Amino acid sequence: MQNQTIIQYFHWYYNEEQKLWIKVASEAKHLKEIGITSVWLPPAYKASAGGYSVGYDTYDLFDLGEFDQKGSVETKYGSKDQYIKAIDALHDQGIQVLADVVFNHKAGGDELEKISVRTVNEDNRTEFTSDVFEIEAWTKFNFPGRQGKYSEFIWDHQCFSGVDWAEDLKETAIYSIQNFVGEGFEQVPSTELGNYDYLMFNDIDFRNRAVIDELKYWGEWIVDNTKIDGFRLDAVKHINPHFIIEWIDHLNTKYNRSFFVVAENWDVINTVEQEEYIQLTEGRTQIFDSLLHQNFFVASKEGNNFDLRTIFDNTLVQTTPELAVTFVDNHDSQPLQALEAYVDFWFRPIAYAIILLRLQGIPCLFFPDLYGGIYDDKNKDGEDTHIELAPLPEVEIMSKIRASLAYGEQRDYFDFGNCVGWTRAGDDEHENSGLAVILSNGDEGYKSMEIGNKFSGKTFIDALGHRDQEVVIDENGWAEFHCNAGSVSVWVLKSE
């Protein structure tokens, strides 16, 4: 069985002339060739900024670039027809497709409503800071461009627990909506800021049964209409986990299958909240290992002061590897984003070797590391800025190696703070499988490692081309493997 590998097929600043849905369809064969088994596509539905939106300011889940709403018919990524053709093209290559789902909030309401609210302390959302008063807020969504096609459900203030803008007052605050399901915010997994139910825009209230039923219906609609294979769930730490459980179980039961679901539960402090979420949801979802990403970021900044033996400390891939989706960076951690923590370029090939060539975890590649990206705009201070994300040729090479050679028993050699390595012994199912990886964040490194006596007398070379010598495995299955300073080498069997 082939190793799983996901790619996040977008980034925050995607600005190529070719629409993303057309690009991914044209790249489907190439993605198959480099070992990709699943493609995570960005939010496909209309958001409040229309054709300019990355997609996380969700407006209409049923508009996949089909209706004239929010100033455009197509989304930033293309039309509904192009989206479905992209999925079909990936399926033709045996690649599964994950839809990005934002259930936490809606944005860009169509009509104002006069609603009763109380303000809350932004630093402690369990504390009210006012008595009840009325504001006008954009809480009614009737989707005039769609006119009831696919769903006649109208969202109003009873569907939301909070908003952050009072139109009549022209004031920003966190306003807790007083509605029929009760006062205050829902209980959610994160207790940060007292209660982290409210994140942004119009916060969806999952205490409203009609909301749950509508989102379950939408889940059926998106599967039936696009043949999607799984989901990436956005911001689950802000969402009632009982809804997530019910929604996943409903789809799995309806279609008599287990959809692949990976949840974003962002945490860079410790594994406690992620482990608690796994317990709450009884392991129904994979979890992005944001803690491993944080270790990569710190290691890239500290250079040879970072102890590579600790790279897996306090990570999900260490505690619960079967549910960990590992990654180097994503759209939230890239430059200029709120969670910016972009791993320095010198360390990125090292980090990719760690997620791609080991036994534990399912790796997720990031679009710019294969295709690059250039962004010219203004930063948060209004200053002109130029960002260039260079592609890393090592990533494609290592992705291919993962698919064909990264199998069998894993032996670790994490015995020196600036140079670590491991070997994979290979298996009978994958011809010529087996490899040795060695990496350094300091000086040129070397390490004697066992790969297995079935390779005795065989010659290994560095697949990344960083080292030009050849290594011959001794009669006991051992050899001395080398890597350059601040670099990684991946040693594989030399072709006959």
C-alpha positions in Angstrom: 0.0 0.0 0.0 1.3 3.5 -0.9 2.1 6.0 1.8 -0.4 8.8 2.1 0.7 12.3 1.2 -1.5 15.4 1.1 -0.9 18.8 -0.6 -2.5 22.1 0.4 -3.1 23.3 -3.1 -3.3 27.0 -2.5 -1.8 29.8 -0.4 -3.0 33.1 0.9 -1.5 35.1 -1.9 -2.3 33.0 -4.9 -2.4 35.5 -7.8 -1.4 33.6 -10.9 -3.3 34.4 -14.1 -4.6 30.9 -14.4 -7.6 30.2 -12.1 -6.7 27.7 -9.4 -9.3 25.1 -10.4 -7.9 25.0 -14.0 -4.3 24.8 -12.7 -5.0 21.9 -10.4 -6.8 20.0 -13.1 -3.9 20.5 -15.5 -1.5 19.3 -12.8 -3.4 16.2 -11.7 -1.1 13.8 -13.6 2.0 15.5 -12.3 0.7 15.3 -8.7 0.1 11.6 -9.1 3.7 11.1 -10.4 5.2 12.8 -7.4 3.2 10.6 -5.0 0.4 12.9 -3.9 -2.6 10.8 -2.7 -4.9 13.7 -1.5 -5.4 17.3 -2.5 -6.7 19.8 -0.1 -8.5 22.6 -2.0 -9.4 26.0 -0.6 -13.0 27.0 0.3 -14.9 26.7 -2.9 -18.0 28.7 -2.0 -18.8 32.4 -2.3 -17.3 34.6 0.5 -18.1 38.2 1.4 -15.4 39.6 -0.8 -16.6 37.8 -3.8 -14.0 37.1 -6.5 -11.2 38.6 -4.3 -11.7 36.4 -1.3 -9.4 33.6 -0.2 -12.6 32.0 1.1 -12.6 32.1 4.9 -15.1 35.0 5.2 -17.9 32.5 4.3 -21.0 33.9 2.8 -23.0 31.2 0.9 -22.0 27.6 1.2 -24.3 26.7 -1.8 -22.7 29.1 -4.2 -19.7 27.4 -5.7 -19.1 30.1 -8.3 -22.5 29.8 -9.9 -24.5 32.9 -8.9 -24.0 36.7 -9.2 -23.4 37.5 -5.5 -21.0 39.8 -3.7 -19.8 41.4 -6.9 -18.9 38.3 -8.9 -20.2 35.0 -10.3 -17.0 33.0 -10.1 -15.0 32.8 -6.9 -11.3 33.8 -6.7 -10.5 30.2 -7.9 -13.0 29.9 -10.7 -16.5 28.6 -11.5 -18.5 25.7 -10.1 -18.1 23.9 -13.4 -14.3 24.3 -13.2 -14.3 23.1 -9.6 -16.1 19.9 -10.4 -13.9 19.3 -13.5 -10.8 19.7 -11.2 -12.2 17.1 -8.8 -12.9 14.8 -11.7 -9.4 15.2 -13.1 -7.9 14.4 -9.7 -10.1 11.4 -9.3 -9.1 10.2 -12.8 -5.5 10.0 -11.3 -6.7 8.1 -8.2 -6.2 11.2 -6.0 -8.7 12.0 -3.3 -10.0 15.6 -2.8 -10.5 17.3 0.5 -13.0 20.3 0.7 -12.1 23.1 3.1 -15.2 23.7 5.3 -15.7 26.9 7.4 -18.5 26.3 9.9 -17.5 28.7 12.6 -18.9 31.9 11.1 -20.6 33.7 8.2 -19.9 37.1 6.8 -21.4 39.7 4.4 -25.1 39.5 5.6 -27.7 40.8 3.1 -30.0 42.7 5.5 -29.8 44.6 8.8 -31.8 43.4 11.8 -32.4 45.2 15.0 -31.2 42.8 17.7 -30.7 42.7 21.5 -27.1 42.4 22.6 -24.7 42.8 25.5 -21.0 43.6 25.1 -18.4 41.3 26.5 -14.9 41.7 27.7 -12.7 40.9 24.8 -10.1 39.4 27.1 -12.6 37.4 29.1 -15.6 36.5 27.0 -17.5 35.1 30.0 -17.8 38.6 31.4 -20.5 41.0 30.2 -19.6 44.7 30.2 -23.0 46.2 29.5 -26.7 45.7 30.1 -28.9 44.6 27.2 -29.3 47.2 24.5 -30.2 47.2 20.8 -28.0 47.5 17.7 -28.5 47.1 14.0 -26.4 44.3 12.6 -25.9 42.5 9.3 -27.4 39.2 10.5 -29.9 38.3 7.8 -28.7 36.1 4.9 -31.3 35.5 2.2 -28.9 35.1 -0.7 -30.9 37.2 -3.3 -28.6 36.1 -6.1 -29.4 32.4 -5.6 -33.2 32.9 -5.0 -33.7 29.7 -3.0 -32.0 27.3 -5.4 -30.6 24.3 -3.6 -31.8 25.6 -0.2 -34.5 28.0 1.0 -33.0 28.4 4.4 -32.8 32.0 5.6 -30.1 32.8 8.2 -31.1 35.4 10.8 -29.9 36.6 14.2 -31.4 33.5 15.9 -28.7 31.5 14.0 -25.8 33.4 15.6 -24.4 33.9 19.1 -22.3 37.1 18.4 -21.3 39.8 16.0 -18.4 42.3 16.0 -20.0 45.3 14.2 -22.9 47.6 15.0 -24.0 49.3 11.8 -26.0 52.0 13.4 -23.3 52.9 16.0 -20.5 52.3 13.5 -18.6 50.6 16.3 -16.6 47.5 16.7 -17.0 45.3 19.8 -17.8 41.7 20.7 -21.6 41.8 21.0 -23.3 38.7 22.5 -26.7 38.2 20.8 -29.6 37.6 23.1 -31.7 35.0 21.4 -34.0 32.1 22.1 -31.3 29.5 22.7 -29.8 31.4 25.7 -27.5 34.1 26.8 -23.8 34.1 26.2 -21.5 31.9 24.1 -21.5 28.1 23.7 -19.1 25.8 25.5 -16.2 25.1 23.1 -13.0 23.2 23.4 -10.8 26.3 23.9 -11.0 28.2 27.2 -8.6 30.8 25.9 -9.9 34.3 26.7 -12.4 32.6 29.1 -14.4 31.2 26.2 -13.1 31.2 22.7 -16.4 30.5 20.9 -16.4 33.9 19.3 -13.7 34.3 16.6 -14.9 36.7 14.0 -17.8 38.0 11.8 -21.3 36.4 12.7 -20.6 33.5 15.0 -22.8 30.5 14.2 -24.8 29.2 17.1 -25.0 25.4 17.2 -27.5 25.4 19.9 -30.1 26.2 17.2 -31.4 22.9 15.9 -32.4 24.4 12.5 -28.7 25.4 12.0 -27.5 21.9 12.6 -30.0 20.4 10.3 -29.2 22.9 7.5 -25.4 22.1 7.8 -26.1 18.4 7.7 -28.2 18.9 4.6 -25.4 21.0 3.0 -22.9 18.1 3.8 -25.1 15.8 1.7 -25.4 18.4 -1.0 -21.7 19.0 -1.4 -20.9 15.2 -1.5 -23.7 14.5 -4.0 -22.8 17.4 -6.3 -19.0 17.3 -6.2 -18.1 13.7 -5.2 -15.7 15.1 -2.6 -13.7 12.5 -0.6 -13.1 14.2 2.7 -12.9 17.5 4.6 -10.6 19.9 6.2 -12.5 21.5 9.1 -11.5 25.1 9.9 -11.1 26.5 13.5 -12.6 23.6 15.4 -11.4 24.9 18.7 -14.1 27.6 18.4 -16.9 25.2 17.5 -19.1 23.0 19.7 -17.6 19.5 19.4 -21.0 17.8 19.7 -22.0 19.4 16.4 -18.8 18.2 14.7 -19.4 14.6 16.0 -23.0 14.7 14.8 -22.1 16.1 11.4 -19.3 13.6 10.7 -21.4 10.6 11.9 -24.4 11.8 9.8 -22.3 11.7 6.6 -20.5 8.5 7.4 -23.9 6.8 8.1 -25.6 8.4 5.1 -23.0 7.2 2.6 -21.9 4.1 4.5 -18.2 5.1 4.5 -15.6 6.8 6.6 -14.8 10.2 5.1 -11.2 11.4 5.7 -11.5 14.4 8.0 -8.6 16.6 9.3 -9.3 19.3 11.8 -7.4 22.6 12.4 -7.1 22.9 16.2 -4.3 25.5 16.2 -2.1 25.3 19.3 1.6 26.1 19.7 1.9 25.7 23.5 1.4 22.0 24.3 -0.5 19.0 23.3 -3.1 19.2 26.1 -5.8 20.9 24.1 -5.3 18.7 21.0 -5.3 15.5 23.1 -8.5 16.7 24.9 -10.1 17.4 21.5 -9.2 13.9 20.4 -10.9 12.5 23.5 -14.0 14.8 23.1 -14.5 13.6 19.5 -13.3 10.1 20.1 -10.7 10.2 17.4 -13.1 11.0 14.6 -10.7 13.4 12.9 -7.0 13.7 12.1 -5.4 16.8 13.6 -2.9 19.2 12.0 0.3 19.1 14.2 0.8 22.8 14.7 3.1 22.0 17.5 5.6 20.2 15.2 5.4 23.2 12.9 6.2 25.5 15.8 9.3 23.3 16.6 10.4 23.7 13.0 10.0 27.5 13.2 12.0 27.7 16.4 14.7 25.4 15.1 15.0 27.5 11.9 15.6 30.6 14.0 17.9 29.1 16.6 20.2 27.4 14.1 22.9 25.2 15.7 21.7 26.3 19.2 18.6 24.1 18.7 18.9 20.5 19.9 17.6 18.3 17.1 17.0 15.5 19.5 14.1 17.4 20.8 12.4 18.2 17.5 9.5 15.9 18.3 9.1 17.0 21.9 5.6 18.2 22.8 4.1 17.3 19.4 1.1 15.3 18.3 3.2 13.1 16.0 5.0 12.0 19.2 2.0 11.4 21.4 -0.7 10.3 18.9 1.0 9.7 15.6 -1.9 7.8 14.0 -4.0 11.0 14.0 -1.3 13.5 13.2 -1.1 15.4 9.9 2.3 17.0 9.8 3.2 20.1 7.8 6.0 22.7 7.5 3.8 25.8 6.9 0.3 26.7 5.7 -1.7 29.7 4.7 -2.1 30.9 8.3 1.7 30.8 9.2 3.0 32.4 6.0 4.3 35.9 6.0 1.9 38.8 7.0 -0.7 36.5 8.4 -2.0 36.7 12.0 -0.2 33.4 13.0 2.9 34.2 11.0 5.7 31.8 11.8 7.3 30.9 8.5 10.1 28.4 8.7 13.4 29.8 7.3 14.3 28.6 3.9 17.6 26.9 5.0 15.7 24.6 7.3 12.7 23.8 5.1 14.3 20.9 3.2 15.3 19.4 6.7 11.7 19.9 7.9 10.3 18.2 4.8 12.6 15.2 5.2 11.3 14.9 8.8 7.6 14.8 7.7 8.0 12.9 4.4 10.5 10.1 5.1 9.5 8.9 8.5 6.9 6.3 9.6 4.8 8.5 11.8 2.2 10.9 10.6 0.6 11.9 7.3 2.5 14.7 5.7 0.9 17.8 4.0 2.9 19.7 1.5 2.4 23.4 0.9 1.7 24.8 -2.6 4.5 27.5 -2.7 7.2 24.9 -1.8 6.4 23.2 -5.2 5.3 26.1 -7.3 6.7 29.2 -5.6 4.8 32.5 -5.1 5.3 36.2 -5.4 3.2 38.8 -3.6 3.4 42.6 -3.8 1.1 44.6 -1.6 1.1 46.6 1.6 1.9 45.2 5.0 -0.2 45.8 8.2 1.6 49.1 8.6 0.5 50.3 5.1 4.1 50.0 3.7 4.8 48.5 0.3 6.1 45.0 0.7 7.4 42.3 -1.6 7.3 38.6 -0.7 8.9 35.9 -2.7 8.4 32.3 -1.8 10.9 30.2 -3.7 10.1 26.6 -4.7 12.2 23.9 -3.1 13.2 21.2 -5.6 14.0 18.8 -2.7 10.3 18.6 -1.8 9.3 17.0 -5.1 12.2 14.6 -4.9 11.4 13.5 -1.4 7.7 13.2 -2.1 8.5 10.7 -4.9 10.9 8.9 -2.5 8.2 8.7 0.1 5.8 7.1 -2.4 8.3 4.5 -3.7 11.0 3.9 -1.1 10.1 5.1 2.5 8.9 1.7 3.8 9.8 -0.9 6.4 11.3 -0.8 9.9 12.5 2.6 11.1 15.8 2.8 13.1 16.4 6.2 14.8 19.8 7.7 15.6 18.9 10.8 17.6 22.1 10.8 19.6 23.7 14.2 18.9 22.1 17.6 19.2 23.3 19.0 15.9 23.1 15.9 13.7 20.4 13.2 13.7 19.4 10.5 11.3 17.3 7.4 10.7 17.0 4.5 8.3 14.1 2.6 6.8 14.7 -1.0 6.1 12.4 -1.3 3.1 9.8 -4.1 2.4 9.1 -6.8 -0.1 6.1 -5.0 -1.7 8.1 -2.0 -2.9 11.1 -2.7 -5.1 14.4 -1.2 -4.0 12.7 0.4 -1.0 14.7 1.4 2.0 16.7 4.6 2.7 18.9 6.5 5.1 18.4 10.1 6.1 20.9 12.3 7.9 20.6 16.0 8.7 22.6 18.7 10.4 21.8 22.2 11.8 25.5 22.8 12.4 28.7 21.6 10.8 29.0 18.9 8.2 27.7 15.7 9.8 28.2 12.0 9.6 26.7 9.0 11.3 27.1 5.3 11.3 23.7 3.7 10.9 22.2 0.3 10.2 19.9 -0.1 7.2 19.8 -3.9 7.1 22.1 -6.8 6.0 19.9 -7.5 2.9 21.7 -4.4 1.5 25.2 -5.8 2.2 27.5 -4.8 -0.6 25.0 -2.5 -2.2 25.8 1.1 -3.2 23.8 4.1 -2.0 23.8 7.6 -3.3 22.4 10.9 -2.1 19.1 11.4 -4.0 19.1 15.1 -3.3 22.5 15.5 -5.0 24.0 17.4 -2.0 26.8 14.8 -1.6 28.5 13.3 -4.6 30.2 10.3 -3.0 28.9 6.7 -3.0 28.4 4.6 0.2 28.7 0.8 0.2 26.8 -1.1 2.9 29.0 -3.5 4.9 28.4 -7.2 5.6 26.4 -6.4 8.7 24.1 -3.9 7.0 25.8 -0.8 8.4 27.4 2.2 6.7 28.7 5.7 7.5 26.4 8.4 5.9 27.2 12.0 5.5 25.4 15.4 5.1 26.6 18.9 4.5 26.5 21.7 7.1 23.0 23.0 7.7 21.6 20.5 5.2 20.0 17.1 4.7 21.0 14.1 2.6 18.7 11.2 1.6 20.6 8.0 0.7 18.9 5.5 -1.6 19.9 2.4 -3.5 21.9 3.3 -6.7 20.2 2.1 -9.8 21.9 -0.8 -11.6 
